Amino acid sequence: MSVDGVLDVAHGEAPALAGMAEALRLVEGHSPAELRQRGLALLRERLGVAWARCLFLDASGRWLGEDGDDAWLACDDFRHPYAHAIRGGKPLVLGLGEARIRLDHEAFQAAIAGLPAAWRLAVRPLRAQDGKREWLGALAFAGPAERVEALSECDDFLAFESLLCRLWAWLARQHDERRDQARLRDSLAELNDGARRRTLGERLAQRILGESPAIRALRDQLVRAAETHLAVLLQGETGTGKELVARGIHEVSARHEAPFMAINCAAIPESLLEAELFGHVKGAFSGAERSREGLFGEADGGTLFLDEIGDMPLALQAKLLRVLESGCYRPLGGDHERRVDLRLVAATHQPLHRRIREGDFRADLYYRLGQFPLTLPALRERREDIPALAQSFVDDFCRREGREDIGLGRATLRALAERDFPGNVRELRNLVDYACAMTRDGEDIAPEALPVAGTAPFGDNDEAPGAGHEEIFDLRRALRDYEATLIRQRLARFDGNRTLAAESLGLPKRTLAHKCRQLQLDSP
């Protein structure tokens, strides 16, 4: 059956399979929204409907929406006709003049504004034709009374409506299944990620000891950092274990099979640091009798750890920044650049913001290094970890020195817990090593074996320099010798790192350098 001959062919009776092209247009819709748009287009083009709307129910079943419109219509708001049709569950037909009087919903009135008052409005609730017959939405169209009445009885229109509902329900279910499958995949991936991260965290716990909230949070952050290729900046007080943490990041990352290279920027003279990092070719400078691969080349594919980055000279900072941004470097004396792929982990105990204000550190390098900033907790922030750390250091001492088991009593642990540890974990290790050396095999470390707080073995493992007071005949010379011996011991303890040595003595780095020259400590 046709309406006003719109579907009739040119010479009378419609051929077999009439309407298949229109059906195909609906079937080719890939989503409920696209299906609705195609359906409305068919109504206007093939059935001559001048005004039509197709509204859909949201997931809650409480609101009706329209594609391309942000407004929502409540299903229990009977100021618009769609609520009457949905709640009644059957088609509704009324005149637009009557609708303008009885229904005062602002959005509905705006939608029908300009339509002739003599037209009729039909609202047909739509629901699935099978299964649970879930509600889908509502189809509304308006036109002259005879056109609206004819459409309601037209077989072609009823077939169109049925096909629309079947396809709509099928696409909606497909969408829901894909959504549920995606959620399941995401949940499984999250579970797998959680299990993998727990495994990596357990591996880190074997190296980075402790179960305090601070150290557990740090291990979680290290796993997150290891999952990325971002540069990591480790900050924290001296002795908090920055190189240990850097190695931990490397070992749980995808780069763990590649090299881990480390260098202390403060321990290498400025004139040699560039060659250490970038390498050099034969003849690049006096004494360069053969080419040498720098740390950047040796760490290719792996991790490079730059300790005490705050002491790197400004000129070298600019070259480091270029390498980080371009991934290329040039060996000293070389003609060609080399490409490198590595993760950079930098560390400092210095406040780099202050160094930037003083003009000693580049701000752009700081932000490039700090893509994943981490602050290591001081030992005083994780005192509950002291027993586990101390026992680990005792076991390590016994392995190194070939000693029998040495124990830790409760009194000794209480004594350790009462200390301040300005040197953090490094200081605790030195203290435990000293106490183990003062304890016989098979015995527990007694509190009396711990050095008195503030003495050299406690903090720096230095021996008391100088001769006995009764043997001093030249006070100036004795003080000079004492100062030279103490500075030499501190430099040895920190592997020549003047920054750390100066900090441990409470001196500016320049003052320590001056004293080294004055006391002739620079000469072999």
KOLTILO-445863 format. One record per residue (C-alpha): residue in three letters; y, x, z. Coordinates in steps of 0.25 Angstrom, whole numbers, padded with zeros to 4 digits, always signed. Layout:
N
ALAYXZ ...
//
This chain:
524
MET+0000+0000+0000 SER+0014+0005-0003 VAL+0028+0002+0002 ASP+0038-0002-0009 GLY+0029+0005-0019 VAL+0033+0019-0013 LEU+0018+0023-0013 ASP+0015+0016-0026 VAL+0012+0025-0039 ALA+0019+0023-0051 HIS+0009+0013-0058 GLY+0005+0004-0047 GLU-0007+0006-0038 ALA-0008+0019-0030 PRO-0019+0029-0034 ALA-0031+0033-0026 LEU-0028+0043-0015 ALA-0013+0038-0014 GLY-0005+0045-0003 MET-0013+0058-0002 ALA-0001+0066-0005 GLU+0006+0060+0006 ALA-0006+0062+0015 LEU-0007+0076+0011 ARG+0008+0079+0015 LEU+0005+0074+0029 VAL-0008+0082+0030 GLU+0000+0095+0027 GLY+0008+0094+0039 HIS+0004+0105+0048 SER+0010+0100+0061 PRO+0014+0086+0067 ALA+0029+0089+0065 GLU+0026+0092+0050 LEU+0017+0080+0049 ARG+0028+0071+0054 GLN+0038+0077+0045 ARG+0029+0075+0033 GLY+0026+0060+0037 LEU+0040+0057+0038 ALA+0043+0062+0025 LEU+0032+0054+0019 LEU+0038+0041+0025 ARG+0051+0044+0019 GLU+0046+0049+0005 ARG+0034+0040+0003 LEU+0037+0027+0011 GLY+0052+0027+0009 VAL+0055+0027+0024 ALA+0069+0031+0026 TRP+0069+0033+0041 ALA+0057+0039+0049 ARG+0054+0046+0062 CYS+0041+0052+0067 LEU+0041+0055+0082 PHE+0031+0063+0090 LEU+0026+0063+0104 ASP+0028+0075+0112 ALA+0016+0081+0120 SER+0019+0073+0133 GLY+0019+0060+0125 ARG+0032+0056+0131 TRP+0042+0060+0121 LEU+0044+0058+0106 GLY+0051+0068+0097 GLU+0054+0070+0083 ASP+0053+0082+0074 GLY+0066+0090+0073 ASP+0073+0082+0084 ASP+0074+0087+0098 ALA+0076+0073+0104 TRP+0064+0067+0112 LEU+0062+0052+0114 ALA+0054+0048+0127 CYS+0042+0039+0124 ASP+0046+0030+0136 ASP+0061+0028+0131 PHE+0060+0014+0125 ARG+0075+0015+0120 HIS+0068+0021+0107 PRO+0057+0013+0098 TYR+0048+0025+0098 ALA+0045+0023+0113 HIS+0041+0008+0111 ALA+0032+0012+0099 ILE+0025+0023+0107 ARG+0023+0015+0120 GLY+0019+0003+0113 GLY+0009+0010+0104 LYS+0013+0002+0091 PRO+0023+0002+0080 LEU+0037-0004+0082 VAL+0046-0010+0072 LEU+0060-0014+0075 GLY+0074-0016+0068 LEU+0084-0004+0069 GLY+0094-0014+0073 GLU+0086-0019+0085 ALA+0082-0004+0088 ARG+0097+0000+0089 ILE+0099-0012+0099 ARG+0087-0010+0107 LEU+0084+0005+0107 ASP+0095+0013+0112 HIS+0089+0027+0112 GLU+0100+0037+0107 ALA+0090+0046+0099 PHE+0083+0034+0092 GLN+0097+0027+0089 ALA+0102+0040+0083 ALA+0089+0041+0074 ILE+0091+0027+0068 ALA+0106+0027+0067 GLY+0110+0024+0053 LEU+0098+0016+0049 PRO+0100+0001+0045 ALA+0099-0009+0056 ALA+0090-0018+0047 TRP+0079-0007+0046 ARG+0067-0008+0054 LEU+0061+0004+0063 ALA+0046+0006+0064 VAL+0040+0015+0075 ARG+0026+0018+0074 PRO+0019+0025+0085 LEU+0009+0036+0080 ARG-0004+0041+0087 ALA-0016+0048+0083 GLN-0026+0040+0075 ASP-0038+0047+0082 GLY-0042+0054+0095 LYS-0034+0050+0107 ARG-0024+0043+0098 GLU-0013+0051+0104 TRP+0001+0047+0102 LEU+0009+0055+0091 GLY+0023+0049+0090 ALA+0030+0038+0082 LEU+0034+0036+0068 ALA+0047+0028+0065 PHE+0053+0023+0052 ALA+0064+0014+0048 GLY+0067+0006+0036 PRO+0069-0008+0030 ALA+0061-0018+0037 GLU+0052-0021+0025 ARG+0049-0006+0023 VAL+0046-0004+0038 GLU+0037-0016+0038 ALA+0030-0012+0025 LEU+0027+0002+0030 SER+0020-0003+0043 GLU+0010-0011+0034 CYS+0009+0000+0023 ASP-0005+0006+0022 ASP+0001+0019+0017 PHE+0010+0020+0029 LEU-0001+0017+0039 ALA-0010+0028+0033 PHE+0002+0037+0033 GLU+0004+0034+0048 SER-0011+0036+0051 LEU-0012+0049+0044 LEU+0001+0054+0050 CYS-0005+0051+0064 ARG-0018+0058+0061 LEU-0012+0070+0056 TRP-0002+0071+0067 ALA-0013+0069+0078 TRP-0021+0080+0071 LEU-0010+0090+0070 ALA-0005+0087+0084 ARG-0019+0090+0089 GLN-0020+0102+0081 HIS-0007+0107+0086 ASP-0012+0104+0100 GLU-0025+0112+0098 ARG-0017+0124+0093 ARG-0008+0123+0104 ASP-0019+0122+0114 GLN-0027+0134+0107 ALA-0014+0142+0108 ARG-0013+0139+0122 LEU-0027+0143+0125 ARG-0025+0156+0117 ASP-0013+0159+0125 SER-0020+0156+0138 LEU-0032+0165+0134 ALA-0023+0176+0129 GLU-0015+0175+0142 LEU-0028+0176+0150 ASN-0032+0188+0142 ASP-0019+0194+0143 GLY-0019+0192+0158 ALA-0033+0198+0159 ARG-0029+0210+0151 ARG-0017+0212+0159 ARG-0025+0211+0172 THR-0035+0221+0166 LEU-0023+0231+0162 GLY-0017+0228+0176 GLU-0030+0232+0183 ARG-0030+0245+0175 LEU-0016+0248+0179 ALA-0020+0246+0193 GLN-0029+0257+0193 ARG-0017+0267+0189 ILE-0005+0259+0196 LEU-0011+0256+0210 GLY-0006+0245+0219 GLU-0007+0230+0221 SER+0007+0228+0226 PRO+0015+0217+0218 ALA+0024+0227+0213 ILE+0013+0236+0207 ARG+0005+0224+0202 ALA+0018+0219+0195 LEU+0020+0233+0189 ARG+0006+0233+0183 ASP+0008+0220+0177 GLN+0021+0225+0170 LEU+0014+0237+0165 VAL+0003+0229+0158 ARG+0014+0221+0152 ALA+0021+0233+0147 ALA+0009+0239+0142 GLU+0007+0227+0133 THR+0020+0230+0126 HIS+0025+0242+0118 LEU+0038+0242+0125 ALA+0044+0254+0132 VAL+0042+0254+0147 LEU+0053+0260+0156 LEU+0047+0263+0170 GLN+0057+0264+0181 GLY+0056+0266+0196 GLU+0057+0276+0207 THR+0051+0290+0206 GLY+0036+0290+0210 THR+0033+0276+0206 GLY+0023+0280+0195 LYS+0030+0279+0182 GLU+0020+0287+0174 LEU+0008+0280+0180 VAL+0014+0267+0176 ALA+0017+0272+0162 ARG+0003+0277+0161 GLY-0002+0263+0165 ILE+0006+0256+0154 HIS+0000+0266+0144 GLU-0014+0264+0149 VAL-0014+0248+0148 SER-0007+0248+0135 ALA-0012+0247+0121 ARG-0008+0262+0120 HIS-0017+0267+0131 GLU-0026+0275+0122 ALA-0014+0283+0116 PRO-0007+0294+0124 PHE+0001+0293+0136 MET+0012+0304+0136 ALA+0022+0306+0148 ILE+0034+0315+0150 ASN+0044+0316+0161 CYS+0058+0317+0154 ALA+0064+0324+0166 ALA+0053+0335+0167 ILE+0056+0340+0153 PRO+0068+0348+0150 GLU+0078+0341+0140 SER+0076+0352+0130 LEU+0061+0349+0129 LEU+0060+0334+0131 GLU+0063+0330+0117 ALA+0052+0340+0112 GLU+0042+0334+0122 LEU+0045+0320+0118 PHE+0046+0321+0103 GLY+0039+0334+0100 HIS+0043+0345+0091 VAL+0039+0352+0078 LYS+0037+0367+0077 GLY+0049+0375+0077 ALA+0058+0364+0082 PHE+0064+0373+0093 SER+0061+0387+0099 GLY+0047+0388+0104 ALA+0042+0376+0096 GLU+0031+0384+0089 ARG+0023+0371+0086 SER+0025+0357+0084 ARG+0023+0348+0096 GLU+0020+0333+0097 GLY+0030+0326+0107 LEU+0026+0316+0117 PHE+0030+0305+0108 GLY+0020+0309+0098 GLU+0009+0311+0108 ALA+0011+0298+0114 ASP+0011+0291+0100 GLY+0003+0278+0102 GLY+0004+0279+0117 THR+0014+0280+0128 LEU+0025+0289+0131 PHE+0030+0290+0146 LEU+0044+0296+0148 ASP+0046+0298+0163 GLU+0060+0300+0169 ILE+0066+0295+0156 GLY+0079+0295+0163 ASP+0080+0310+0162 MET+0079+0310+0147 PRO+0091+0317+0140 LEU+0100+0308+0133 ALA+0098+0314+0119 LEU+0083+0312+0121 GLN+0085+0298+0125 ALA+0091+0295+0112 LYS+0079+0301+0104 LEU+0070+0293+0113 LEU+0077+0280+0110 ARG+0076+0282+0095 VAL+0061+0285+0097 LEU+0059+0272+0104 GLU+0067+0264+0094 SER+0061+0270+0081 GLY+0047+0275+0086 CYS+0050+0288+0079 TYR+0053+0302+0084 ARG+0056+0316+0078 PRO+0050+0328+0085 LEU+0059+0340+0087 GLY+0061+0347+0074 GLY+0054+0337+0066 ASP+0058+0332+0053 HIS+0051+0318+0054 GLU+0050+0307+0064 ARG+0037+0303+0070 ARG+0034+0288+0073 VAL+0028+0286+0087 ASP+0022+0273+0094 LEU+0022+0274+0109 ARG+0026+0266+0121 LEU+0036+0273+0130 VAL+0036+0272+0145 ALA+0048+0278+0152 ALA+0051+0280+0166 THR+0062+0283+0176 HIS+0066+0283+0190 GLN+0080+0284+0187 PRO+0090+0272+0186 LEU+0092+0272+0171 HIS+0103+0262+0171 ARG+0111+0272+0179 ARG+0107+0283+0170 ILE+0112+0275+0158 ARG+0126+0272+0165 GLU+0127+0287+0168 GLY+0124+0290+0153 ASP+0111+0298+0155 PHE+0102+0287+0149 ARG+0103+0279+0136 ALA+0104+0264+0138 ASP+0097+0261+0125 LEU+0085+0270+0129 TYR+0084+0263+0142 TYR+0083+0249+0136 ARG+0073+0254+0126 LEU+0064+0261+0136 GLY+0065+0249+0145 GLN+0058+0239+0136 PHE+0048+0236+0148 PRO+0055+0241+0161 LEU+0046+0243+0173 THR+0050+0247+0187 LEU+0040+0253+0196 PRO+0039+0249+0210 ALA+0042+0259+0221 LEU+0031+0262+0231 ARG+0039+0255+0242 GLU+0038+0242+0234 ARG+0023+0243+0234 ARG+0019+0248+0247 GLU+0007+0240+0247 ASP+0002+0249+0236 ILE+0003+0262+0245 PRO-0012+0261+0251 ALA-0018+0260+0237 LEU-0009+0271+0231 ALA-0011+0280+0243 GLN-0026+0279+0242 SER-0026+0282+0227 PHE-0018+0295+0230 VAL-0028+0299+0241 ASP-0040+0297+0231 ASP-0033+0304+0220 PHE-0030+0316+0230 CYS-0044+0317+0234 ARG-0049+0317+0219 ARG-0038+0328+0215 GLU-0041+0337+0227 GLY-0056+0335+0228 ARG-0054+0329+0242 GLU-0063+0320+0250 ASP-0059+0306+0253 ILE-0046+0305+0261 GLY-0043+0291+0267 LEU-0030+0283+0270 GLY-0029+0277+0284 ARG-0021+0265+0287 ALA-0011+0273+0295 THR-0008+0282+0284 LEU-0006+0270+0274 ARG+0003+0264+0284 ALA+0011+0277+0285 LEU+0012+0277+0269 ALA+0016+0263+0269 GLU+0028+0266+0278 ARG+0034+0277+0269 ASP+0045+0275+0259 PHE+0040+0283+0247 PRO+0052+0286+0239 GLY+0044+0294+0230 ASN+0035+0281+0228 VAL+0020+0283+0223 ARG+0022+0298+0220 GLU+0027+0300+0234 LEU+0015+0293+0240 ARG+0005+0301+0231 ASN+0011+0314+0236 LEU+0011+0309+0250 VAL-0004+0305+0249 ASP-0008+0318+0242 TYR-0001+0326+0254 ALA-0008+0318+0264 CYS-0022+0319+0258 ALA-0019+0334+0257 MET-0017+0334+0272 THR-0030+0326+0275 ARG-0044+0331+0276 ASP-0055+0326+0268 GLY-0061+0313+0272 GLU-0050+0309+0282 ASP-0039+0299+0281 ILE-0025+0303+0279 ALA-0018+0302+0292 PRO-0003+0297+0293 GLU+0000+0311+0298 ALA-0004+0317+0285 LEU+0007+0310+0278 PRO+0019+0319+0276 VAL+0031+0314+0285 ALA+0040+0306+0276 GLY+0051+0314+0270 THR+0044+0327+0269 ALA+0041+0334+0256 PRO+0026+0331+0255 PHE+0029+0317+0258 GLY+0038+0315+0246 ASP+0036+0327+0237 ASN+0024+0335+0241 ASP+0033+0347+0243 GLU+0030+0358+0252 ALA+0041+0362+0263 PRO+0048+0373+0256 GLY+0054+0385+0262 ALA+0050+0394+0274 GLY+0050+0391+0289 HIS+0064+0389+0296 GLU+0061+0401+0304 GLU+0060+0410+0292 ILE+0073+0406+0286 PHE+0084+0417+0286 ASP+0093+0413+0274 LEU+0096+0398+0275 ARG+0102+0397+0261 ARG+0091+0404+0255 ALA+0081+0395+0262 LEU+0088+0383+0258 ARG+0088+0388+0244 ASP+0073+0391+0244 TYR+0070+0378+0250 GLU+0078+0370+0240 ALA+0072+0378+0228 THR+0058+0376+0233 LEU+0060+0361+0236 ILE+0066+0359+0222 ARG+0055+0367+0215 GLN+0045+0358+0223 ARG+0051+0345+0218 LEU+0052+0350+0204 ALA+0037+0353+0204 ARG+0034+0340+0211 PHE+0041+0332+0200 ASP+0036+0341+0188 GLY+0050+0347+0186 ASN+0057+0334+0185 ARG+0071+0337+0191 THR+0075+0322+0191 LEU+0064+0319+0201 ALA+0065+0331+0209 ALA+0080+0329+0210 GLU+0078+0315+0214 SER+0067+0319+0225 LEU+0077+0329+0231 GLY+0089+0319+0230 LEU+0097+0328+0220 PRO+0104+0324+0207 LYS+0096+0330+0195 ARG+0107+0339+0192 THR+0108+0345+0206 LEU+0093+0348+0205 ALA+0095+0355+0192 HIS+0107+0363+0198 LYS+0098+0368+0210 CYS+0087+0371+0201 ARG+0096+0381+0193 GLN+0102+0386+0206 LEU+0089+0389+0212 GLN+0083+0394+0199 LEU+0072+0384+0199 ASP+0073+0382+0184 SER+0068+0396+0182 PRO+0053+0399+0181 
//
